[in-house]
Amino acid sequence: MYPLLGRVDLGSAETTISRSRHRAGPGISERGVRVAKVSTYLNFNGTTFEAFEFYKSVFGTDYAGPVTRMGDVQVEGMPPASDDTKDLIMNVQLPILGGHLLMGTDTPGEWGERLIMGNNISITLHTDSREEADALYAALSAGGKVEMPMADQFWGDYFGTLEDKFGVPWMIVHTPAK
Protein backbone atom coordinates (compact mmCIF):
# COMPACT_ATOMS: atom_id res chain seq x y z
CA MET A 1 0.00 0.00 0.00
CA TYR A 2 2.82 2.45 0.86
CA PRO A 3 6.04 2.55 -1.15
CA LEU A 4 9.19 1.88 0.81
CA LEU A 5 11.06 5.04 1.82
CA GLY A 6 13.96 3.24 3.43
CA ARG A 7 15.26 1.16 6.25
CA VAL A 8 16.55 2.67 9.44
CA ASP A 9 19.15 0.54 11.21
CA LEU A 10 18.76 1.11 14.95
CA GLY A 11 21.53 -1.21 16.07
CA SER A 12 19.91 -4.59 16.62
CA ALA A 13 16.47 -3.44 15.45
CA GLU A 14 15.59 -2.51 11.90
CA THR A 15 12.56 -0.41 11.12
CA THR A 16 10.91 0.12 7.77
CA ILE A 17 9.69 3.62 7.02
CA SER A 18 6.87 4.03 4.50
CA ARG A 19 5.82 7.04 2.47
CA SER A 20 2.22 7.71 1.46
CA ARG A 21 1.63 9.68 -1.76
CA HIS A 22 4.73 11.84 -1.35
CA ARG A 23 7.40 12.41 -3.97
CA ALA A 24 11.03 12.02 -3.09
CA GLY A 25 12.95 15.24 -2.42
CA PRO A 26 16.08 16.35 -4.26
CA GLY A 27 18.78 13.68 -4.09
CA ILE A 28 16.44 11.11 -2.55
CA SER A 29 15.40 8.31 -4.87
CA GLU A 30 11.80 7.16 -5.27
CA ARG A 31 12.95 3.68 -4.23
CA GLY A 32 14.28 4.98 -0.95
CA VAL A 33 17.19 6.18 1.09
CA ARG A 34 18.97 4.24 3.81
CA VAL A 35 19.78 6.26 6.91
CA ALA A 36 22.49 4.61 8.98
CA LYS A 37 21.10 5.63 12.36
CA VAL A 38 18.60 8.00 13.91
CA SER A 39 19.12 9.48 17.37
CA THR A 40 17.44 12.04 19.59
CA TYR A 41 19.43 15.08 20.75
CA LEU A 42 18.29 16.83 23.92
CA ASN A 43 19.33 20.34 25.03
CA PHE A 44 19.32 21.33 28.70
CA ASN A 45 19.94 24.50 30.66
CA GLY A 46 22.81 23.21 32.83
CA THR A 47 21.19 19.92 33.91
CA THR A 48 22.38 17.56 31.17
CA PHE A 49 24.58 15.45 33.43
CA GLU A 50 21.86 15.09 36.06
CA ALA A 51 19.29 14.18 33.38
CA PHE A 52 21.56 11.60 31.75
CA GLU A 53 22.46 10.02 35.09
CA PHE A 54 18.71 9.60 35.58
CA TYR A 55 18.23 8.12 32.06
CA LYS A 56 21.23 5.85 32.66
CA SER A 57 19.54 4.46 35.80
CA VAL A 58 16.20 4.03 34.01
CA PHE A 59 17.59 2.18 30.97
CA GLY A 60 20.40 0.33 32.77
CA THR A 61 22.93 1.23 30.09
CA ASP A 62 26.27 3.04 30.16
CA TYR A 63 27.55 5.98 28.16
CA ALA A 64 28.74 5.32 24.60
CA GLY A 65 32.14 6.96 24.94
CA PRO A 66 33.35 9.74 27.19
CA VAL A 67 31.17 12.53 28.54
CA THR A 68 32.70 15.68 27.01
CA ARG A 69 32.52 18.92 29.00
CA MET A 70 32.82 22.42 27.52
CA GLY A 71 36.20 22.87 29.24
CA ASP A 72 37.57 19.67 27.65
CA VAL A 73 37.67 21.23 24.18
CA GLN A 74 39.54 24.23 22.84
CA VAL A 75 38.43 25.35 19.38
CA GLU A 76 40.92 27.39 17.37
CA GLY A 77 39.87 31.02 17.16
CA MET A 78 37.47 30.80 20.11
CA PRO A 79 38.15 31.77 23.72
CA PRO A 80 38.37 28.97 26.30
CA ALA A 81 35.25 28.06 28.23
CA SER A 82 34.55 30.42 31.13
CA ASP A 83 34.45 29.26 34.74
CA ASP A 84 30.63 29.32 34.44
CA THR A 85 30.57 27.00 31.42
CA LYS A 86 33.65 24.75 31.67
CA ASP A 87 31.84 22.00 33.62
CA LEU A 88 28.72 22.04 31.42
CA ILE A 89 28.21 19.11 29.06
CA MET A 90 29.20 19.56 25.42
CA ASN A 91 28.20 16.03 24.40
CA VAL A 92 26.97 12.86 26.05
CA GLN A 93 25.62 9.74 24.34
CA LEU A 94 23.54 7.00 25.95
CA PRO A 95 22.15 3.95 24.14
CA ILE A 96 18.58 3.26 25.22
CA LEU A 97 16.07 0.85 23.61
CA GLY A 98 16.60 -1.00 20.33
CA GLY A 99 19.98 0.61 19.72
CA HIS A 100 18.48 4.12 19.78
CA LEU A 101 21.01 6.71 20.93
CA LEU A 102 19.94 9.49 23.27
CA MET A 103 22.38 12.40 23.02
CA GLY A 104 22.58 15.63 24.97
CA THR A 105 24.24 18.98 25.63
CA ASP A 106 23.93 22.02 27.84
CA THR A 107 22.97 25.23 26.05
CA PRO A 108 24.73 28.19 27.68
CA GLY A 109 22.69 31.39 27.40
CA GLU A 110 25.89 33.42 27.09
CA TRP A 111 26.42 31.79 23.68
CA GLY A 112 23.32 33.52 22.37
CA GLU A 113 21.03 30.50 22.45
CA ARG A 114 17.89 30.64 24.53
CA LEU A 115 16.54 27.27 25.61
CA ILE A 116 12.77 27.04 25.20
CA MET A 117 10.70 23.89 25.61
CA GLY A 118 10.21 22.83 22.01
CA ASN A 119 13.67 23.79 20.76
CA ASN A 120 15.32 21.43 23.23
CA ILE A 121 14.94 18.30 21.07
CA SER A 122 16.40 17.61 17.61
CA ILE A 123 16.06 14.60 15.37
CA THR A 124 19.56 13.55 14.35
CA LEU A 125 20.25 11.57 11.18
CA HIS A 126 23.60 9.76 10.99
CA THR A 127 24.21 9.10 7.30
CA ASP A 128 26.39 6.63 5.40
CA SER A 129 27.93 9.26 3.10
CA ARG A 130 28.49 12.99 2.64
CA GLU A 131 26.27 12.85 -0.45
CA GLU A 132 23.42 11.36 1.55
CA ALA A 133 23.94 14.02 4.24
CA ASP A 134 23.82 16.80 1.63
CA ALA A 135 20.70 15.35 -0.03
CA LEU A 136 18.81 15.02 3.25
CA TYR A 137 19.94 18.48 4.37
CA ALA A 138 18.76 20.05 1.11
CA ALA A 139 15.42 18.26 1.18
CA LEU A 140 14.67 18.98 4.85
CA SER A 141 15.78 22.63 4.72
CA ALA A 142 13.65 23.44 1.65
CA GLY A 143 11.28 26.16 2.83
CA GLY A 144 12.78 26.03 6.30
CA LYS A 145 15.64 27.76 8.10
CA VAL A 146 19.32 26.91 7.64
CA GLU A 147 21.03 27.21 11.01
CA MET A 148 24.47 25.68 10.47
CA PRO A 149 25.29 24.69 6.87
CA MET A 150 26.86 21.27 6.27
CA ALA A 151 30.60 21.57 6.92
CA ASP A 152 33.55 19.64 8.34
CA GLN A 153 33.69 20.20 12.11
CA PHE A 154 36.58 20.33 14.57
CA TRP A 155 35.48 17.02 16.15
CA GLY A 156 35.83 15.22 12.81
CA ASP A 157 32.23 14.90 11.57
CA TYR A 158 30.57 16.46 8.53
CA PHE A 159 27.66 18.19 10.28
CA GLY A 160 24.85 20.70 9.85
CA THR A 161 21.67 21.85 11.56
CA LEU A 162 18.38 23.18 10.26
CA GLU A 163 14.78 23.80 11.14
CA ASP A 164 12.33 22.41 8.61
CA LYS A 165 9.35 24.38 7.28
CA PHE A 166 7.21 22.97 10.11
CA GLY A 167 9.60 24.18 12.83
CA VAL A 168 11.15 20.78 13.59
CA PRO A 169 14.89 20.95 14.44
CA TRP A 170 17.20 18.48 12.62
CA MET A 171 20.90 17.62 12.87
CA ILE A 172 22.54 15.84 9.95
CA VAL A 173 25.81 13.99 10.66
CA HIS A 174 28.25 11.98 8.59
CA THR A 175 31.18 10.44 10.48
CA PRO A 176 33.94 9.44 8.05
CA ALA A 177 35.42 5.96 8.37
CA LYS A 178 38.66 5.96 10.31
GIFEN-V947866 format. One record per residue. N is the residue number from 1. RES is the residue in three letters. SS is DSSP state (hx for helix, st for strand, lp for the rest). Layout:
n=N res=RES ss=SS
n=N res=RES ss=SS
This chain:
n=1 res=MET ss=lp
n=2 res=TYR ss=lp
n=3 res=PRO ss=st
n=4 res=LEU ss=st
n=5 res=LEU ss=st
n=6 res=GLY ss=st
n=7 res=ARG ss=st
n=8 res=VAL ss=st
n=9 res=ASP ss=st
n=10 res=LEU ss=st
n=11 res=GLY ss=lp
n=12 res=SER ss=lp
n=13 res=ALA ss=st
n=14 res=GLU ss=st
n=15 res=THR ss=st
n=16 res=THR ss=st
n=17 res=ILE ss=st
n=18 res=SER ss=st
n=19 res=ARG ss=st
n=20 res=SER ss=lp
n=21 res=ARG ss=lp
n=22 res=HIS ss=lp
n=23 res=ARG ss=lp
n=24 res=ALA ss=lp
n=25 res=GLY ss=lp
n=26 res=PRO ss=lp
n=27 res=GLY ss=lp
n=28 res=ILE ss=lp
n=29 res=SER ss=lp
n=30 res=GLU ss=lp
n=31 res=ARG ss=lp
n=32 res=GLY ss=lp
n=33 res=VAL ss=lp
n=34 res=ARG ss=lp
n=35 res=VAL ss=st
n=36 res=ALA ss=lp
n=37 res=LYS ss=st
n=38 res=VAL ss=st
n=39 res=SER ss=st
n=40 res=THR ss=st
n=41 res=TYR ss=st
n=42 res=LEU ss=st
n=43 res=ASN ss=st
n=44 res=PHE ss=st
n=45 res=ASN ss=lp
n=46 res=GLY ss=lp
n=47 res=THR ss=lp
n=48 res=THR ss=hx
n=49 res=PHE ss=hx
n=50 res=GLU ss=hx
n=51 res=ALA ss=hx
n=52 res=PHE ss=hx
n=53 res=GLU ss=hx
n=54 res=PHE ss=hx
n=55 res=TYR ss=hx
n=56 res=LYS ss=hx
n=57 res=SER ss=hx
n=58 res=VAL ss=hx
n=59 res=PHE ss=hx
n=60 res=GLY ss=lp
n=61 res=THR ss=lp
n=62 res=ASP ss=lp
n=63 res=TYR ss=st
n=64 res=ALA ss=lp
n=65 res=GLY ss=lp
n=66 res=PRO ss=lp
n=67 res=VAL ss=lp
n=68 res=THR ss=st
n=69 res=ARG ss=st
n=70 res=MET ss=hx
n=71 res=GLY ss=hx
n=72 res=ASP ss=hx
n=73 res=VAL ss=lp
n=74 res=GLN ss=lp
n=75 res=VAL ss=lp
n=76 res=GLU ss=lp
n=77 res=GLY ss=lp
n=78 res=MET ss=lp
n=79 res=PRO ss=lp
n=80 res=PRO ss=lp
n=81 res=ALA ss=lp
n=82 res=SER ss=lp
n=83 res=ASP ss=lp
n=84 res=ASP ss=lp
n=85 res=THR ss=lp
n=86 res=LYS ss=lp
n=87 res=ASP ss=lp
n=88 res=LEU ss=lp
n=89 res=ILE ss=st
n=90 res=MET ss=st
n=91 res=ASN ss=st
n=92 res=VAL ss=st
n=93 res=GLN ss=st
n=94 res=LEU ss=st
n=95 res=PRO ss=st
n=96 res=ILE ss=lp
n=97 res=LEU ss=hx
n=98 res=GLY ss=hx
n=99 res=GLY ss=hx
n=100 res=HIS ss=lp
n=101 res=LEU ss=st
n=102 res=LEU ss=st
n=103 res=MET ss=st
n=104 res=GLY ss=st
n=105 res=THR ss=st
n=106 res=ASP ss=st
n=107 res=THR ss=lp
n=108 res=PRO ss=lp
n=109 res=GLY ss=hx
n=110 res=GLU ss=hx
n=111 res=TRP ss=hx
n=112 res=GLY ss=lp
n=113 res=GLU ss=lp
n=114 res=ARG ss=lp
n=115 res=LEU ss=lp
n=116 res=ILE ss=lp
n=117 res=MET ss=lp
n=118 res=GLY ss=lp
n=119 res=ASN ss=lp
n=120 res=ASN ss=lp
n=121 res=ILE ss=st
n=122 res=SER ss=st
n=123 res=ILE ss=st
n=124 res=THR ss=st
n=125 res=LEU ss=st
n=126 res=HIS ss=st
n=127 res=THR ss=st
n=128 res=ASP ss=lp
n=129 res=SER ss=lp
n=130 res=ARG ss=hx
n=131 res=GLU ss=hx
n=132 res=GLU ss=hx
n=133 res=ALA ss=hx
n=134 res=ASP ss=hx
n=135 res=ALA ss=hx
n=136 res=LEU ss=hx
n=137 res=TYR ss=hx
n=138 res=ALA ss=hx
n=139 res=ALA ss=hx
n=140 res=LEU ss=hx
n=141 res=SER ss=hx
n=142 res=ALA ss=lp
n=143 res=GLY ss=lp
n=144 res=GLY ss=lp
n=145 res=LYS ss=st
n=146 res=VAL ss=st
n=147 res=GLU ss=st
n=148 res=MET ss=st
n=149 res=PRO ss=st
n=150 res=MET ss=st
n=151 res=ALA ss=st
n=152 res=ASP ss=st
n=153 res=GLN ss=lp
n=154 res=PHE ss=lp
n=155 res=TRP ss=lp
n=156 res=GLY ss=lp
n=157 res=ASP ss=st
n=158 res=TYR ss=st
n=159 res=PHE ss=st
n=160 res=GLY ss=st
n=161 res=THR ss=st
n=162 res=LEU ss=st
n=163 res=GLU ss=st
n=164 res=ASP ss=lp
n=165 res=LYS ss=lp
n=166 res=PHE ss=lp
n=167 res=GLY ss=lp
n=168 res=VAL ss=lp
n=169 res=PRO ss=st
n=170 res=TRP ss=st
n=171 res=MET ss=st
n=172 res=ILE ss=st
n=173 res=VAL ss=st
n=174 res=HIS ss=st
n=175 res=THR ss=st
n=176 res=PRO ss=lp
n=177 res=ALA ss=lp
n=178 res=LYS ss=lp
